[in-house]
Amino acid sequence: MATLSKNGTTTFTTPPGREIVMTRVIDAPRRLVFEAWTNPKHLPHWMLGPSGWTMPVCQIDLKPGGAWHFVWRRSDGTEMGMRGEYREITPPERLVSTESWGGDWPETLNTLILSGEHGKTTITLTVLYPSKKARDAALQTGMKEGVSQSFDRLAEYLRTVA
């Protein structure tokens, strides 16, 4: 199921099965979007989830089999972290990695596709869960709001570095 988004709107679809597909158009060239997604000097500026969080840990070993690890911190000291491993890297168009939040949350397989046209980039992020039940549980966490806010910040951040 393909869904396109308007510039400034993040679209979420749940095809039959175990996936969540997030789509967003960003007013920036895809090479710059890929760089912002894979470089630890850029990520902490935009990938923050809900308002009020910072990213004090952003470690990236950008190679197939390389690990990544992010930790977010809220002003009250609450922390959450996730980690994963890169499986495929094809700059500036494709990035495949695992993602694990730890605890009871299952590992997912995330596929980022960036397609560019006329200086804009369509981001399509597909998250594959091990079961429909796990996917549906993730949707109940406020994930949509966090992802939407992060994509809003990405668009704004890229305007400042373009």
N, C-alpha and C positions, 0 to 999 in steps of 0.2 A: 504494500500500500504506500504510494508516494504522496507526500503532502508538501507543498511549497509554503513558505512563510513570507509575509510582507516584511519589508525592512522595518526593524524595530519590534517585531512580534516573534515570540518563541512558540512554536507549534509542537504539541505532544500527541503522538498517535500510539495506539497499542494494537498492532496487527494480531491476528489470531495466533496464539502461542505464548511465547515467553519473552517478547521484546518490548522495549519502549524505544520509540524513535523520536528524537528531538531535532527540530529544524529551525534554523535562524539565518536570516540574511544580514550580513555585516557590511558596512560601507568602508571596505578596506581590501587591498589585494590579498589573494590567498597566501602568498609567500609570507606576508607580514602576520596573517592570522596563524599560520603554522608556527612561526617563530614565537609568537605570544603564547601558544599552547605548549611549546616544548622547551622553552628557555626559562630557567629559574630566576632570571633577573626580571622577567615580565609577569609570570604567573601570580605572585603574591599581590599584584596590583589589581587583579580582576577576579580570580577564582576564589571567592570568599563565601559563597553561600549566603545565608541570611545576614542582614545588616548587623553590625556590631562585632564581627569576627575579624581576626587578622590571621595571617599564615606565617608563623615564625619558622616553620620547617618546610623547606621545598627542595628536595633532593632528586635529581634526575640524572640517570646514566643512559643517555639516548642512544641505544644500540639494541638490536635484537638480543633478547636474554638479559638486557640491562634492567635494573630495578628503579622504581620511583617510590618516593615516600613524602606525603604531605601531612602536616599537622596544623589544625586551626585552633585558635584560642579566642574565647570570649573575654570581655573586660572583667568578668567575675572570676576568671581563672579556669573555667570549664574548658576542657580540650576534647577534640575528636580528631582522629587520624585515619588515614587510609594509605594503602600501599598496593603495588602491583608490579607487573613485569611487562616489558615491551615485547611483543611477538613479531610485529611487522612495522617497518618504517619506510615510507615512500614519500619524501619531501617533494613538493609541498601539498600533496593530495591525500595521503592516507596514513593513518596511525592506528594500530591494533594493539591493545594491551589488556591485561587482566586488572581487576580492581577488587580489593578486599578491605572491608571496614572492620573485620575482626568480630569477635564475639559470635553471636548467633546468625550474623548476616552472611549469606553465601557469596562466594566469589562470582563475579560477572566477567563477561568478555565484552569489551567496549571497542567499537569500530568507529573511528572518526573519518569522515570523507569531506574534503573541502573542494568545492568546484567554483571556479572564478569566471566572471564575465563582466566586462566594462568596469573594472576596478572594484567590483563588489564580490563578496564571497558568500556562497551558501554553505553553511555548516550543517552537516547531517551526522548526528551522533546516535548510534544504535547500541543499546545496552541489552545484552542477552543474559537472562537469568536462568538458573538451572531448572526452574519450574514456574508455572503460571502463578502459583500461590506466592512464591518469593517476589515475582514482579509486582503483583497486586499489593503486597505488603509494602514494598518500596514506594509505591505511589501514594500510600497513606502517610508518609513521613514528612510531608512538606517539601519533598524533592522538587516538585514543579516550581514552587516559588523560589527556592534556592538557585536552581539552574537558571531560571528567567532573570533573577537579579544578577547572577554572574555574567550572563550573556549581555545584559544591559551595561554592566561595568566594562566588559571587554570592548563593546562598541565605543563607549566613551573613552576608554584608555587608548585605543588605537587612533582615535582622532588626535590625541596629544602627542603620539610618537610618529605619526605618518609624515 
